[in-house]
Amino acid sequence: MTRFRFSQTPIDTVAARRELLDPSAGGFVSFEGWVRDHNEGLAVRRLEYEAFVELALKEGERILAETLKRFPIRHALCLHRIGDLAIGDLAVWVGVSASHRGEAFEACRYVIDEVKHRVPIWKKEHYLNGDSGWVNCERCAAAPHHHEEHAHPHAHRGHD
Amino acid sequence: MQIKIQYYALMREQAGRSAETLETTAATPAQVYVELARRHPFTLPAEQLKVAVNGEFCDWTRPLSPGDAIVFIPPVAGG
């Protein structure tokens, strides 16, 4: 069973959590990324997620394998939606079980941070004012003289 | 030689297609991007992109072979 998966339909968090159960685990931490109704001053109406699935699955799996090596945890899982999402929808779910809570919190944070920076997934925001745009792509491209922004292409804030 | 290009997200919209086959003399993904940027209204400079060949990240100077499948990867925004 792969530990990083895409879903075209709503993520079943109860079933996902069940995959992490382990008699040696004393704690479980999850993170849910939700579709927010605003971003960088604009009112957001809905989102579209698109992925380069073949490579995204490999890179996602690499992140989870790294996480299991780096932290003394039992299990880790990340599920990501693709397609059209509405405000309040669950876009991404990360779960980690571990013997102790400290490692579970740290590993969960590591997974979501790495996924946001490395996995080829793109988000198109549709705004209330009728505009739309690919997050992290269009403003940089529209204003190539803003070097400060270019130096930190991943500094953009997402669901967190 | 012929190579294949797949497009995603902003680049798919700017290329007006999800894939194309290119007859080219370009030897590297960097040269392919320069060639394609002449015929499509791409706004992202190569420095902001990553590139994958045959489903794996690679260097912009990786030598290309006939039939290779290239994907230019705009800044990602998962989560």
gemmi code that builds the backbone of each chain (N, CA, C; Angstrom):
import gemmi

chains = {
    "A": [
        ("MET", (0.862, -1.210, 0.000), (0.000, 0.000, 0.000), (0.885, 1.241, 0.000)),
        ("THR", (0.670, 2.119, -0.965), (1.500, 3.333, -1.008), (1.069, 4.310, 0.082)),
        ("ARG", (2.042, 5.063, 0.557), (1.787, 5.966, 1.683), (1.445, 7.381, 1.251)),
        ("PHE", (1.557, 7.646, -0.052), (1.130, 8.942, -0.589), (0.166, 8.648, -1.719)),
        ("ARG", (-1.056, 9.187, -1.602), (-2.066, 8.847, -2.606), (-2.890, 10.077, -2.991)),
        ("PHE", (-3.421, 10.033, -4.212), (-4.350, 11.071, -4.660), (-5.763, 10.535, -4.619)),
        ("SER", (-6.705, 11.461, -4.485), (-8.104, 11.078, -4.495), (-8.903, 12.114, -5.270)),
        ("GLN", (-9.792, 11.627, -6.120), (-10.697, 12.522, -6.868), (-11.962, 12.776, -6.062)),
        ("THR", (-12.138, 11.994, -4.999), (-13.358, 12.090, -4.197), (-12.975, 12.448, -2.760)),
        ("PRO", (-13.949, 12.891, -1.937), (-13.609, 13.318, -0.573), (-12.804, 12.256, 0.186)),
        ("ILE", (-11.822, 12.741, 0.956), (-10.926, 11.854, 1.704), (-11.669, 11.302, 2.923)),
        ("ASP", (-11.615, 10.001, 3.093), (-12.240, 9.348, 4.248), (-11.218, 9.331, 5.388)),
        ("THR", (-11.327, 10.315, 6.283), (-10.311, 10.459, 7.331), (-10.413, 9.347, 8.384)),
        ("VAL", (-11.594, 8.795, 8.543), (-11.748, 7.701, 9.514), (-10.991, 6.463, 9.031)),
        ("ALA", (-11.157, 6.171, 7.743), (-10.440, 5.030, 7.174), (-8.937, 5.287, 7.156)),
        ("ALA", (-8.546, 6.532, 6.874), (-7.115, 6.885, 6.817), (-6.480, 6.690, 8.190)),
        ("ARG", (-7.155, 7.162, 9.219), (-6.644, 7.037, 10.587), (-6.478, 5.567, 10.961)),
        ("ARG", (-7.436, 4.756, 10.510), (-7.405, 3.323, 10.833), (-6.141, 2.659, 10.270)),
        ("GLU", (-5.637, 3.173, 9.145), (-4.422, 2.584, 8.550), (-3.197, 2.789, 9.433)),
        ("LEU", (-3.279, 3.717, 10.373), (-2.109, 4.059, 11.195), (-2.133, 3.403, 12.568)),
        ("LEU", (-3.220, 2.675, 12.865), (-3.321, 2.027, 14.172), (-2.194, 1.016, 14.349)),
        ("ASP", (-1.653, 0.982, 15.572), (-0.535, 0.080, 15.848), (-0.466, -0.105, 17.360)),
        ("PRO", (-0.359, -1.348, 17.806), (-0.333, -1.583, 19.262), (0.841, -0.894, 19.957)),
        ("SER", (1.917, -0.612, 19.207), (3.079, 0.015, 19.842), (3.006, 1.538, 19.784)),
        ("ALA", (1.960, 2.076, 19.165), (1.827, 3.531, 19.067), (1.079, 4.075, 20.278)),
        ("GLY", (1.629, 5.157, 20.838), (0.973, 5.791, 21.980), (0.384, 7.132, 21.623)),
        ("GLY", (0.572, 7.530, 20.352), (0.036, 8.827, 19.950), (-0.176, 8.897, 18.457)),
        ("PHE", (-1.098, 9.778, 18.070), (-1.432, 9.973, 16.660), (-1.631, 11.466, 16.440)),
        ("VAL", (-1.025, 11.996, 15.380), (-1.192, 13.410, 15.030), (-1.623, 13.474, 13.582)),
        ("SER", (-2.614, 14.339, 13.297), (-2.974, 14.532, 11.899), (-3.020, 16.010, 11.575)),
        ("PHE", (-2.820, 16.328, 10.306), (-2.976, 17.689, 9.817), (-3.973, 17.654, 8.684)),
        ("GLU", (-4.903, 18.603, 8.687), (-5.847, 18.731, 7.584), (-5.663, 20.096, 6.943)),
        ("GLY", (-5.433, 20.118, 5.638), (-5.418, 21.382, 4.898), (-6.794, 21.595, 4.297)),
        ("TRP", (-7.407, 22.755, 4.596), (-8.765, 23.050, 4.128), (-8.734, 24.167, 3.092)),
        ("VAL", (-9.705, 24.175, 2.222), (-9.808, 25.258, 1.235), (-10.355, 26.500, 1.943)),
        ("ARG", (-9.541, 27.559, 1.893), (-9.834, 28.809, 2.614), (-10.506, 29.799, 1.671)),
        ("ASP", (-11.342, 30.665, 2.237), (-12.118, 31.578, 1.381), (-11.366, 32.853, 1.017)),
        ("HIS", (-10.074, 32.916, 1.326), (-9.312, 34.108, 0.943), (-7.841, 33.743, 0.802)),
        ("ASN", (-7.137, 34.501, -0.015), (-5.687, 34.337, -0.140), (-5.096, 35.633, -0.650)),
        ("GLU", (-4.094, 36.114, 0.067), (-3.384, 37.331, -0.318), (-4.343, 38.453, -0.697)),
        ("GLY", (-5.337, 38.648, 0.167), (-6.230, 39.793, 0.006), (-7.381, 39.587, -0.964)),
        ("LEU", (-7.467, 38.434, -1.588), (-8.551, 38.196, -2.536), (-9.515, 37.151, -1.982)),
        ("ALA", (-10.825, 37.376, -2.251), (-11.844, 36.420, -1.808), (-11.867, 35.258, -2.793)),
        ("VAL", (-11.687, 34.043, -2.263), (-11.613, 32.849, -3.102), (-12.972, 32.153, -3.110)),
        ("ARG", (-13.394, 31.752, -4.315), (-14.701, 31.107, -4.484), (-14.556, 29.583, -4.527)),
        ("ARG", (-13.536, 29.103, -5.226), (-13.277, 27.664, -5.297), (-11.841, 27.425, -5.781)),
        ("LEU", (-11.399, 26.180, -5.717), (-10.038, 25.819, -6.109), (-10.043, 24.636, -7.065)),
        ("GLU", (-8.994, 24.571, -7.886), (-8.745, 23.391, -8.708), (-7.350, 22.888, -8.380)),
        ("TYR", (-7.206, 21.607, -8.139), (-5.878, 21.019, -7.958), (-5.567, 20.128, -9.152)),
        ("GLU", (-4.333, 20.265, -9.640), (-3.873, 19.442, -10.754), (-2.513, 18.878, -10.365)),
        ("ALA", (-2.207, 17.660, -10.772), (-0.918, 17.059, -10.409), (-0.295, 16.373, -11.608)),
        ("PHE", (1.020, 16.338, -11.615), (1.782, 15.480, -12.530), (1.887, 14.169, -11.759)),
        ("VAL", (0.829, 13.364, -11.916), (0.597, 12.237, -11.007), (1.781, 11.272, -10.947)),
        ("GLU", (2.318, 10.916, -12.109), (3.399, 9.925, -12.144), (4.568, 10.321, -11.239)),
        ("LEU", (5.016, 11.572, -11.372), (6.152, 12.026, -10.569), (5.721, 12.392, -9.151)),
        ("ALA", (4.511, 12.925, -9.007), (4.030, 13.316, -7.677), (3.953, 12.109, -6.742)),
        ("LEU", (3.499, 10.974, -7.279), (3.408, 9.773, -6.437), (4.798, 9.327, -5.985)),
        ("LYS", (5.774, 9.418, -6.902), (7.146, 9.026, -6.528), (7.723, 9.966, -5.487)),
        ("GLU", (7.546, 11.276, -5.712), (8.140, 12.257, -4.792), (7.433, 12.199, -3.433)),
        ("GLY", (6.111, 12.022, -3.452), (5.364, 11.896, -2.201), (5.824, 10.688, -1.404)),
        ("GLU", (5.995, 9.581, -2.098), (6.443, 8.352, -1.434), (7.858, 8.532, -0.868)),
        ("ARG", (8.712, 9.252, -1.615), (10.066, 9.514, -1.108), (10.018, 10.331, 0.186)),
        ("ILE", (9.108, 11.304, 0.236), (8.985, 12.137, 1.440), (8.572, 11.274, 2.637)),
        ("LEU", (7.609, 10.392, 2.426), (7.155, 9.562, 3.541), (8.225, 8.554, 3.956)),
        ("ALA", (8.979, 8.026, 2.993), (10.073, 7.109, 3.330), (11.142, 7.850, 4.148)),
        ("GLU", (11.473, 9.065, 3.726), (12.440, 9.899, 4.469), (11.950, 10.147, 5.893)),
        ("THR", (10.656, 10.451, 6.012), (10.074, 10.770, 7.316), (10.213, 9.576, 8.261)),
        ("LEU", (9.965, 8.377, 7.714), (10.052, 7.174, 8.547), (11.499, 6.870, 8.964)),
        ("LYS", (12.456, 7.314, 8.172), (13.860, 7.118, 8.543), (14.303, 8.154, 9.564)),
        ("ARG", (13.807, 9.369, 9.379), (14.284, 10.519, 10.132), (13.713, 10.603, 11.540)),
        ("PHE", (12.470, 10.127, 11.705), (11.796, 10.226, 13.000), (11.431, 8.825, 13.493)),
        ("PRO", (11.541, 8.590, 14.799), (11.162, 7.271, 15.332), (9.641, 7.145, 15.457)),
        ("ILE", (9.002, 6.964, 14.309), (7.538, 6.873, 14.289), (7.139, 5.489, 13.788)),
        ("ARG", (5.852, 5.158, 13.928), (5.383, 3.857, 13.462), (4.902, 3.912, 12.014)),
        ("HIS", (3.982, 4.831, 11.729), (3.399, 4.902, 10.387), (3.151, 6.361, 9.993)),
        ("ALA", (3.140, 6.591, 8.694), (2.826, 7.926, 8.175), (2.080, 7.762, 6.862)),
        ("LEU", (1.149, 8.680, 6.624), (0.291, 8.589, 5.449), (-0.076, 10.007, 5.007)),
        ("CYS", (-0.130, 10.232, 3.695), (-0.565, 11.536, 3.182), (-1.516, 11.321, 2.009)),
        ("LEU", (-2.689, 11.923, 2.094), (-3.700, 11.811, 1.044), (-3.996, 13.208, 0.525)),
        ("HIS", (-4.008, 13.356, -0.805), (-4.198, 14.676, -1.400), (-5.309, 14.626, -2.434)),
        ("ARG", (-6.179, 15.620, -2.393), (-7.246, 15.700, -3.396), (-6.708, 16.276, -4.701)),
        ("ILE", (-7.305, 15.875, -5.826), (-7.137, 16.609, -7.071), (-8.519, 16.851, -7.658)),
        ("GLY", (-8.605, 17.839, -8.539), (-9.895, 18.186, -9.127), (-10.451, 19.456, -8.504)),
        ("ASP", (-11.777, 19.614, -8.617), (-12.439, 20.848, -8.149), (-12.824, 20.740, -6.685)),
        ("LEU", (-12.451, 21.749, -5.902), (-12.809, 21.766, -4.478), (-13.515, 23.063, -4.114)),
        ("ALA", (-14.396, 22.947, -3.128), (-15.160, 24.117, -2.666), (-14.586, 24.609, -1.341)),
        ("ILE", (-14.964, 25.804, -0.954), (-14.524, 26.365, 0.328), (-14.876, 25.387, 1.454)),
        ("GLY", (-13.909, 25.150, 2.331), (-14.140, 24.260, 3.471), (-13.798, 22.803, 3.188)),
        ("ASP", (-13.611, 22.468, 1.921), (-13.266, 21.074, 1.601), (-11.887, 20.722, 2.142)),
        ("LEU", (-11.716, 19.453, 2.434), (-10.422, 18.926, 2.872), (-9.566, 18.678, 1.633)),
        ("ALA", (-8.434, 19.389, 1.550), (-7.568, 19.287, 0.369), (-6.448, 18.280, 0.582)),
        ("VAL", (-5.940, 18.233, 1.812), (-4.832, 17.321, 2.090), (-4.940, 16.828, 3.536)),
        ("TRP", (-4.584, 15.569, 3.733), (-4.617, 14.962, 5.052), (-3.282, 14.253, 5.296)),
        ("VAL", (-2.659, 14.567, 6.433), (-1.423, 13.883, 6.831), (-1.670, 13.251, 8.187)),
        ("GLY", (-1.284, 12.008, 8.360), (-1.416, 11.345, 9.660), (-0.146, 10.605, 10.006)),
        ("VAL", (0.205, 10.658, 11.298), (1.404, 9.973, 11.785), (1.075, 9.312, 13.118)),
        ("SER", (1.482, 8.057, 13.281), (1.381, 7.428, 14.596), (2.793, 7.109, 15.076)),
        ("ALA", (2.982, 7.212, 16.390), (4.312, 7.019, 16.965), (4.179, 6.546, 18.400)),
        ("SER", (5.288, 6.030, 18.944), (5.267, 5.619, 20.339), (4.970, 6.813, 21.242)),
        ("HIS", (5.566, 7.974, 20.885), (5.438, 9.172, 21.723), (4.996, 10.368, 20.884)),
        ("ARG", (4.284, 11.284, 21.535), (3.662, 12.384, 20.796), (4.655, 13.336, 20.141)),
        ("GLY", (5.817, 13.558, 20.762), (6.766, 14.547, 20.238), (7.149, 14.256, 18.802)),
        ("GLU", (7.533, 13.006, 18.565), (7.955, 12.609, 17.216), (6.781, 12.667, 16.240)),
        ("ALA", (5.594, 12.341, 16.736), (4.420, 12.357, 15.854), (4.146, 13.779, 15.366)),
        ("PHE", (4.222, 14.768, 16.287), (4.013, 16.168, 15.883), (5.089, 16.599, 14.879)),
        ("GLU", (6.332, 16.314, 15.202), (7.432, 16.759, 14.325), (7.361, 16.118, 12.950)),
        ("ALA", (7.072, 14.834, 12.916), (7.021, 14.124, 11.637), (5.859, 14.620, 10.786)),
        ("CYS", (4.737, 14.893, 11.415), (3.552, 15.372, 10.694), (3.868, 16.722, 10.042)),
        ("ARG", (4.514, 17.597, 10.788), (4.907, 18.907, 10.277), (5.891, 18.765, 9.116)),
        ("TYR", (6.820, 17.837, 9.273), (7.806, 17.614, 8.223), (7.128, 17.175, 6.922)),
        ("VAL", (6.198, 16.243, 7.034), (5.530, 15.731, 5.828), (4.795, 16.853, 5.101)),
        ("ILE", (3.975, 17.627, 5.799), (3.188, 18.641, 5.088), (4.098, 19.714, 4.492)),
        ("ASP", (5.150, 20.099, 5.212), (6.069, 21.120, 4.681), (6.764, 20.633, 3.417)),
        ("GLU", (7.241, 19.403, 3.429), (7.950, 18.868, 2.263), (6.997, 18.677, 1.080)),
        ("VAL", (5.788, 18.205, 1.369), (4.817, 17.999, 0.293), (4.535, 19.325, -0.410)),
        ("LYS", (4.355, 20.376, 0.373), (4.046, 21.679, -0.222), (5.187, 22.209, -1.082)),
        ("HIS", (6.400, 21.874, -0.733), (7.553, 22.414, -1.464), (8.005, 21.568, -2.629)),
        ("ARG", (7.762, 20.268, -2.583), (8.431, 19.362, -3.530), (7.536, 18.612, -4.494)),
        ("VAL", (6.297, 18.363, -4.114), (5.460, 17.478, -4.941), (4.796, 18.295, -6.066)),
        ("PRO", (4.914, 17.815, -7.331), (4.340, 18.578, -8.439), (2.801, 18.559, -8.465)),
        ("ILE", (2.258, 19.453, -7.633), (0.808, 19.672, -7.539), (0.620, 21.173, -7.710)),
        ("TRP", (-0.412, 21.557, -8.447), (-0.674, 22.979, -8.657), (-2.104, 23.311, -8.263)),
        ("LYS", (-2.258, 24.559, -7.816), (-3.556, 24.999, -7.292), (-3.991, 26.229, -8.061)),
        ("LYS", (-5.159, 26.154, -8.656), (-5.704, 27.328, -9.336), (-6.826, 27.889, -8.491)),
        ("GLU", (-6.687, 29.151, -8.129), (-7.718, 29.809, -7.329), (-8.683, 30.557, -8.240)),
        ("HIS", (-9.964, 30.394, -7.968), (-10.994, 31.154, -8.678), (-11.551, 32.155, -7.682)),
        ("TYR", (-11.437, 33.433, -8.037), (-11.790, 34.497, -7.084), (-13.235, 34.963, -7.275)),
        ("LEU", (-13.721, 35.572, -6.214), (-15.088, 36.096, -6.230), (-15.244, 37.167, -7.307)),
        ("ASN", (-14.164, 37.901, -7.591), (-14.238, 38.988, -8.581), (-14.185, 38.479, -10.025)),
        ("GLY", (-14.168, 37.137, -10.210), (-14.191, 36.577, -11.565), (-12.814, 36.201, -12.091)),
        ("ASP", (-11.742, 36.740, -11.492), (-10.387, 36.377, -11.928), (-10.038, 34.976, -11.442)),
        ("SER", (-8.941, 34.470, -11.977), (-8.407, 33.205, -11.467), (-6.902, 33.234, -11.654)),
        ("GLY", (-6.219, 32.363, -10.926), (-4.766, 32.334, -11.086), (-4.146, 31.110, -10.442)),
        ("TRP", (-3.018, 30.682, -11.047), (-2.263, 29.549, -10.509), (-1.368, 30.073, -9.394)),
        ("VAL", (-1.541, 29.556, -8.205), (-0.809, 30.032, -7.034), (0.690, 29.809, -7.225)),
        ("ASN", (1.477, 30.821, -6.875), (2.957, 30.816, -6.970), (3.472, 30.974, -8.393)),
        ("CYS", (2.583, 31.026, -9.386), (3.042, 31.084, -10.776), (2.781, 32.428, -11.429)),
        ("GLU", (1.598, 32.978, -11.239), (1.197, 34.095, -12.076), (1.724, 35.434, -11.581)),
        ("ARG", (1.759, 35.622, -10.266), (2.231, 36.928, -9.792), (3.715, 37.085, -10.023)),
        ("CYS", (4.472, 36.012, -9.820), (5.917, 36.042, -10.083), (6.154, 36.385, -11.541)),
        ("ALA", (5.397, 35.697, -12.409), (5.609, 35.872, -13.838), (5.193, 37.266, -14.284)),
        ("ALA", (4.148, 37.800, -13.634), (3.637, 39.111, -14.028), (4.556, 40.231, -13.563)),
        ("ALA", (5.354, 39.968, -12.551), (6.203, 41.021, -11.985), (7.635, 40.513, -11.838)),
        ("PRO", (8.292, 40.228, -12.980), (9.606, 39.592, -12.912), (10.688, 40.474, -12.295)),
        ("HIS", (10.408, 41.760, -12.071), (11.433, 42.626, -11.487), (11.438, 42.532, -9.961)),
        ("HIS", (10.454, 41.862, -9.374), (10.409, 41.723, -7.912), (11.295, 40.570, -7.467)),
        ("HIS", (12.586, 40.836, -7.417), (13.529, 39.755, -7.142), (13.366, 39.142, -5.760)),
        ("GLU", (12.905, 39.944, -4.822), (12.752, 39.398, -3.467), (11.756, 38.239, -3.461)),
        ("GLU", (10.707, 38.407, -4.256), (9.699, 37.346, -4.295), (10.256, 36.104, -4.968)),
        ("HIS", (11.098, 36.310, -5.998), (11.636, 35.165, -6.722), (12.575, 34.325, -5.877)),
        ("ALA", (13.270, 35.018, -4.982), (14.238, 34.298, -4.174), (13.548, 33.294, -3.260)),
        ("HIS", (12.260, 33.487, -3.022), (11.537, 32.597, -2.109), (10.238, 32.135, -2.745)),
        ("PRO", (10.360, 31.349, -3.819), (9.143, 30.953, -4.526), (8.192, 30.132, -3.663)),
        ("HIS", (8.708, 29.575, -2.581), (7.838, 28.725, -1.752), (7.382, 29.432, -0.487)),
        ("ALA", (7.677, 30.725, -0.419), (7.323, 31.448, 0.802), (5.823, 31.726, 0.876)),
        ("HIS", (5.157, 31.522, -0.244), (3.719, 31.732, -0.303), (3.014, 30.897, 0.767)),
        ("ARG", (2.046, 31.497, 1.428), (1.367, 30.763, 2.495), (0.139, 30.047, 1.960)),
        ("GLY", (0.031, 28.803, 2.310), (-1.105, 28.005, 1.860), (-2.137, 27.880, 2.956)),
        ("HIS", (-2.557, 26.678, 3.228), (-3.640, 26.454, 4.187), (-3.239, 26.727, 5.615)),
        ("ASP", (-1.934, 26.638, 5.885), (-1.509, 26.798, 7.273), (-1.391, 28.264, 7.592)),
    ],
    "B": [
        ("MET", (15.512, 14.710, -34.022), (14.812, 13.637, -33.306), (13.465, 14.136, -32.796)),
        ("GLN", (12.608, 13.164, -32.476), (11.305, 13.522, -31.914), (11.299, 13.324, -30.410)),
        ("ILE", (10.755, 14.315, -29.715), (10.567, 14.162, -28.274), (9.127, 14.543, -27.939)),
        ("LYS", (8.698, 14.141, -26.737), (7.329, 14.441, -26.320), (7.360, 15.449, -25.171)),
        ("ILE", (6.413, 16.369, -25.178), (6.301, 17.336, -24.088), (4.915, 17.183, -23.479)),
        ("GLN", (4.840, 17.122, -22.160), (3.532, 17.147, -21.477), (3.466, 18.442, -20.682)),
        ("TYR", (2.288, 19.043, -20.675), (2.125, 20.320, -19.975), (1.125, 20.204, -18.832)),
        ("TYR", (1.392, 20.943, -17.780), (0.476, 20.985, -16.631), (0.229, 22.430, -16.205)),
        ("ALA", (-0.943, 22.627, -15.613), (-1.279, 23.876, -14.919), (-1.088, 25.096, -15.828)),
        ("LEU", (-0.392, 26.128, -15.331), (-0.241, 27.366, -16.091), (0.378, 27.111, -17.466)),
        ("MET", (1.331, 26.196, -17.530), (2.002, 25.963, -18.807), (1.091, 25.249, -19.797)),
        ("ARG", (0.188, 24.422, -19.295), (-0.797, 23.762, -20.164), (-1.710, 24.823, -20.788)),
        ("GLU", (-2.123, 25.787, -19.962), (-2.998, 26.840, -20.475), (-2.261, 27.717, -21.493)),
        ("GLN", (-0.992, 28.028, -21.190), (-0.252, 28.914, -22.093), (0.130, 28.208, -23.393)),
        ("ALA", (0.358, 26.901, -23.333), (0.683, 26.147, -24.548), (-0.594, 25.828, -25.327)),
        ("GLY", (-1.740, 25.910, -24.646), (-3.011, 25.619, -25.298), (-3.207, 24.148, -25.601)),
        ("ARG", (-2.490, 23.295, -24.885), (-2.588, 21.842, -25.099), (-1.956, 21.126, -23.905)),
        ("SER", (-2.273, 19.853, -23.716), (-1.664, 19.102, -22.600), (-0.433, 18.353, -23.048)),
        ("ALA", (-0.243, 18.195, -24.357), (0.932, 17.455, -24.817), (1.216, 17.819, -26.257)),
        ("GLU", (2.445, 17.638, -26.670), (2.796, 17.773, -28.080), (4.057, 16.978, -28.374)),
        ("THR", (4.223, 16.669, -29.660), (5.441, 16.005, -30.105), (6.258, 17.049, -30.847)),
        ("LEU", (7.550, 17.072, -30.587), (8.408, 18.096, -31.178), (9.537, 17.436, -31.963)),
        ("GLU", (9.704, 17.889, -33.188), (10.865, 17.478, -33.995), (11.920, 18.547, -33.739)),
        ("THR", (13.035, 18.146, -33.170), (13.984, 19.156, -32.705), (15.435, 18.711, -32.841)),
        ("THR", (16.311, 19.703, -32.841), (17.742, 19.415, -32.786), (18.291, 19.748, -31.405)),
        ("ALA", (17.380, 20.169, -30.508), (17.803, 20.532, -29.149), (18.452, 19.322, -28.475)),
        ("ALA", (19.537, 19.581, -27.758), (20.268, 18.476, -27.131), (19.921, 18.321, -25.660)),
        ("THR", (19.314, 19.360, -25.081), (19.031, 19.342, -23.639), (17.649, 19.936, -23.381)),
        ("PRO", (17.056, 19.661, -22.187), (15.780, 20.287, -21.843), (15.861, 21.818, -21.863)),
        ("ALA", (17.002, 22.377, -21.502), (17.163, 23.834, -21.509), (16.973, 24.381, -22.926)),
        ("GLN", (17.544, 23.693, -23.897), (17.405, 24.143, -25.292), (15.975, 23.948, -25.796)),
        ("VAL", (15.335, 22.877, -25.344), (13.936, 22.652, -25.733), (13.056, 23.784, -25.205)),
        ("TYR", (13.329, 24.200, -23.971), (12.487, 25.270, -23.403), (12.638, 26.564, -24.196)),
        ("VAL", (13.856, 26.891, -24.573), (14.093, 28.101, -25.373), (13.323, 28.004, -26.690)),
        ("GLU", (13.387, 26.834, -27.323), (12.698, 26.638, -28.595), (11.180, 26.775, -28.437)),
        ("LEU", (10.625, 26.154, -27.390), (9.169, 26.198, -27.200), (8.688, 27.580, -26.789)),
        ("ALA", (9.528, 28.304, -26.072), (9.140, 29.641, -25.606), (8.997, 30.602, -26.786)),
        ("ARG", (9.570, 30.238, -27.931), (9.409, 31.078, -29.132), (8.036, 30.875, -29.759)),
        ("ARG", (7.453, 29.715, -29.558), (6.153, 29.483, -30.207), (4.965, 29.509, -29.250)),
        ("HIS", (5.217, 29.480, -27.941), (4.119, 29.587, -26.969), (4.360, 30.791, -26.057)),
        ("PRO", (3.284, 31.417, -25.605), (3.446, 32.625, -24.776), (3.758, 32.308, -23.307)),
        ("PHE", (4.829, 31.562, -23.069), (5.205, 31.229, -21.692), (5.660, 32.492, -20.957)),
        ("THR", (5.226, 32.632, -19.715), (5.638, 33.807, -18.927), (6.695, 33.443, -17.884)),
        ("LEU", (6.828, 32.143, -17.575), (7.765, 31.765, -16.515), (9.167, 31.567, -17.094)),
        ("PRO", (10.156, 32.288, -16.533), (11.530, 32.049, -16.977), (11.990, 30.670, -16.501)),
        ("ALA", (12.887, 30.054, -17.248), (13.344, 28.703, -16.919), (13.868, 28.614, -15.487)),
        ("GLU", (14.429, 29.708, -14.977), (14.994, 29.674, -13.614), (13.924, 29.373, -12.567)),
        ("GLN", (12.652, 29.638, -12.900), (11.589, 29.360, -11.926), (11.001, 27.960, -12.087)),
        ("LEU", (11.464, 27.241, -13.088), (10.899, 25.920, -13.357), (11.867, 24.830, -12.926)),
        ("LYS", (11.302, 23.629, -12.729), (12.124, 22.427, -12.660), (11.786, 21.620, -13.901)),
        ("VAL", (12.567, 20.592, -14.154), (12.281, 19.802, -15.338), (12.370, 18.317, -14.998)),
        ("ALA", (11.514, 17.547, -15.661), (11.541, 16.082, -15.508), (11.634, 15.465, -16.889)),
        ("VAL", (12.404, 14.396, -17.002), (12.456, 13.617, -18.240), (12.098, 12.172, -17.895)),
        ("ASN", (11.178, 11.627, -18.651), (10.714, 10.243, -18.452), (10.283, 9.988, -17.002)),
        ("GLY", (9.538, 10.965, -16.451), (8.918, 10.757, -15.142), (9.834, 10.905, -13.950)),
        ("GLU", (10.997, 11.550, -14.138), (11.865, 11.780, -12.985), (12.542, 13.146, -13.116)),
        ("PHE", (12.701, 13.847, -11.975), (13.391, 15.134, -11.992), (14.774, 14.950, -12.602)),
        ("CYS", (15.235, 15.939, -13.324), (16.593, 15.846, -13.861), (17.186, 17.224, -14.041)),
        ("ASP", (18.419, 17.233, -14.441), (19.145, 18.464, -14.674), (18.738, 19.054, -16.033)),
        ("TRP", (18.815, 20.392, -16.130), (18.478, 21.070, -17.388), (19.454, 20.724, -18.502)),
        ("THR", (20.620, 20.202, -18.148), (21.640, 19.906, -19.170), (21.718, 18.413, -19.489)),
        ("ARG", (20.751, 17.635, -18.996), (20.733, 16.191, -19.281), (20.630, 15.979, -20.795)),
        ("PRO", (21.497, 15.154, -21.380), (21.400, 14.891, -22.824), (20.090, 14.173, -23.154)),
        ("LEU", (19.436, 14.584, -24.231), (18.151, 13.981, -24.610), (18.343, 12.878, -25.649)),
        ("SER", (17.436, 11.908, -25.610), (17.421, 10.837, -26.607), (16.064, 10.857, -27.307)),
        ("PRO", (16.007, 10.310, -28.525), (14.726, 10.248, -29.242), (13.655, 9.568, -28.379)),
        ("GLY", (12.449, 10.150, -28.391), (11.344, 9.551, -27.652), (11.240, 9.984, -26.200)),
        ("ASP", (12.219, 10.749, -25.713), (12.142, 11.215, -24.316), (10.881, 12.048, -24.100)),
        ("ALA", (10.316, 11.930, -22.902), (9.123, 12.707, -22.527), (9.534, 13.752, -21.498)),
        ("ILE", (9.336, 15.020, -21.864), (9.769, 16.128, -20.997), (8.567, 16.795, -20.350)),
        ("VAL", (8.715, 17.149, -19.075), (7.709, 17.967, -18.394), (8.421, 19.136, -17.738)),
        ("PHE", (7.982, 20.341, -18.051), (8.476, 21.528, -17.366), (7.568, 21.761, -16.166)),
        ("ILE", (8.181, 21.944, -14.993), (7.411, 21.971, -13.750), (7.389, 23.377, -13.152)),
        ("PRO", (6.254, 24.069, -13.270), (6.149, 25.409, -12.680), (6.202, 25.316, -11.150)),
        ("PRO", (6.393, 26.466, -10.464), (6.407, 26.456, -8.988), (5.175, 25.730, -8.440)),
        ("VAL", (5.401, 24.811, -7.520), (4.317, 23.944, -7.054), (3.523, 24.616, -5.930)),
        ("ALA", (2.317, 24.114, -5.687), (1.456, 24.713, -4.661), (0.502, 23.675, -4.095)),
        ("GLY", (1.063, 22.528, -3.695), (0.201, 21.521, -3.080), (-0.156, 21.917, -1.659)),
        ("GLY", (-0.977, 21.089, -1.010), (-1.336, 21.317, 0.383), (-2.445, 22.329, 0.530)),
    ],
}
model = gemmi.Model(1)
for chain_id, residues in chains.items():
    chain = gemmi.Chain(chain_id)
    for i, (resn, *xyz) in enumerate(residues, 1):
        res = gemmi.Residue()
        res.name, res.seqid = resn, gemmi.SeqId(i, " ")
        for name, pos in zip(("N", "CA", "C"), xyz):
            atom = gemmi.Atom()
            atom.name, atom.element = name, gemmi.Element(name[0])
            atom.pos, atom.b_iso = gemmi.Position(*pos), 0.0
            res.add_atom(atom)
        chain.add_residue(res)
    model.add_chain(chain)
structure = gemmi.Structure()
structure.add_model(model)
structure.setup_entities()
